[in-house]
Amino acid sequence: MCLDRWQSGEARERPAVIWEGEDGEVKTATYADLLDLVERCSAGLRSMGFAKPTRSRYICQ
């Protein structure tokens, strides 16, 4: 998903992800929130030495 295209105008504040927990808790992330999280994650990976075209994966168990 290209987040840059959703950063202009009203689309920036539209919900991008809506999460509903088993206990009924609901959290919403806008496109602006999502871009901020992706940029923070990217900066963290760059600080650890990752750069294009480095590939990585994360496995949850």
Backbone torsions as a table, in degrees:
resi	resn	phi	psi	omega
1	MET	NA	132.2	177.1
2	CYS	-92.6	109.4	-176.7
3	LEU	-78.4	-23.4	-177.9
4	ASP	-59.5	-35.1	-176.1
5	ARG	-69.0	-15.8	-178.5
6	TRP	-100.4	12.3	-174.4
7	GLN	-96.4	3.7	179.9
8	SER	-107.8	143.4	174.9
9	GLY	65.4	-149.2	-175.8
10	GLU	-70.8	-23.0	-178.5
11	ALA	-59.6	-28.7	-179.4
12	ARG	-56.4	-34.7	-176.4
13	GLU	-100.7	7.6	176.6
14	ARG	-76.9	150.5	178.1
15	PRO	-64.8	131.0	176.2
16	ALA	-103.0	-36.9	-179.2
17	VAL	-136.6	131.5	173.8
18	ILE	-121.9	118.1	-177.6
19	TRP	-109.6	131.4	177.4
20	GLU	-121.4	120.9	179.6
21	GLY	-81.5	167.1	179.7
22	GLU	-65.2	-25.7	-179.3
23	ASP	-86.8	4.4	178.8
24	GLY	94.5	-5.1	177.7
25	GLU	-64.9	137.8	179.7
26	VAL	-123.6	129.5	175.6
27	LYS	-123.7	139.8	-179.9
28	THR	-124.6	134.7	175.4
29	ALA	-118.2	127.2	177.8
30	THR	-80.2	172.1	176.2
31	TYR	-61.7	-34.9	177.6
32	ALA	-66.0	-43.3	177.3
33	ASP	-61.3	-45.1	-177.9
34	LEU	-64.0	-42.0	177.7
35	LEU	-62.6	-41.3	178.6
36	ASP	-60.9	-44.3	179.1
37	LEU	-64.2	-41.8	179.5
38	VAL	-65.3	-41.9	179.2
39	GLU	-65.6	-38.5	177.9
40	ARG	-66.1	-41.8	177.8
41	CYS	-63.9	-43.5	179.3
42	SER	-62.1	-42.7	178.9
43	ALA	-63.3	-39.0	177.8
44	GLY	-63.3	-43.3	178.5
45	LEU	-65.4	-40.9	177.6
46	ARG	-62.4	-37.7	180.0
47	SER	-67.1	-21.2	177.6
48	MET	-92.2	3.1	175.9
49	GLY	100.5	2.0	177.3
50	PHE	-75.0	138.7	177.8
51	ALA	-151.5	162.3	176.9
52	LYS	-58.2	140.4	-4.6
53	PRO	-96.4	34.4	178.6
54	THR	-57.5	136.3	177.2
55	ARG	-116.2	144.9	178.3
56	SER	-144.7	166.7	174.9
57	ARG	-147.8	156.3	-179.0
58	TYR	-123.8	127.0	-177.8
59	ILE	-115.9	122.6	177.1
60	CYS	-93.5	136.4	177.4
61	GLN	-126.4	NA	NA
